Amino acid sequence: GYKFGHISLPKNQIIAHSSLSYAMVNLKPITPGHLLVMPKRIVPRVSGLTPDELGDIWFLAQQMSIVLEQRHSAKSITFAIQDGMDAGQT
């Protein structure tokens, strides 16, 4: 199954996945289409990701950005990384 930290996620919250990562709609979105793209393997910081995991996350983020631009008629996308508690990671 999928986990967000220690929380188990139902499959219906996952909107896309790849071999090493997954995407879900943020339950408290800042903007329409606010997604989270995360590694399947739980790691505390970006520095703990393997090169394959990092590349896979960015590839899935790119794919999700294409979908968001089409669904929301967006002309730009913001990518943000919260890496650690002081950066707002929960």
N, C-alpha and C positions, 0 to 999 in steps of 0.2 A: 503494500500500500504506500500511499504518499504521506509524508509528514512535513509539517511546518514547525520546525523546532521539535518540541515534545508533543505537539498536537497532531493526532491522526486526522487526515482529511478524507471526507467521502469522495468517491470517484467523480460524482457529479459536479464537484467544485473545480475539477481539472479541465481546462479548456483545450490544452494541447500538451504533448509530451514528446520527448525524443529519447534516445537511449540513456542519456545521462542527466537530463533536466526536465522540468515541467513548468507550465504556466497556469496561473489561476487569476480570476478576477479578485481584486482587493476588496475585502469585506467592508472597508471604510475608505472608499475611493476619494482622492483629492480632486480628480477631474473625471469626466466620462471616459470610460475605457481604461482606467487605471488598472494595470496588470502587475503581477509579481512573477518574475521568471527566476527559478531557483534550481540548485542542483538537487538531484535525488538523494545523493549522499549528504548527510548532515555534517557540516564543517562550521566551526565558529567564525572563521574569517576568510576573506578572499584568498589570502596567502596560503591557505590550506588546500585550495583546489588544485587538481592536477592540470597540466596544460590541455589535455583532452576535455576535461570538464569545463574549463574556462571557455574554450572555443565552442563547445556545444551550447553553453548558456547564451553566448552572443549570437550564435546562429539562430537559436530559437527566438531570441529577442528580435532579431531582424525579421524573421518570418511573422511574428506577432505584430510588428510595426506596419508591415504591409497590410495585414488584415484590418488593423485599427484605422489606418488612413482611408481605406475603402469604406468601412462601416460608419465612420464618423466624419467623413469628408475632411479629414485633417490635412493640413499643408505642412505640418512639422510634428516631430515627436521628441519628447524629452526622455532621455535615459538617465537614471540616477542609481547610484550604489550607496547603500547604507552599510558600512563595514565596521561593525563594533557598536557597543552600547552608546558611546559618546557621540556617535554619528546618527543616532536615532534608530538603530536596529533593535527590533523587538523579538 
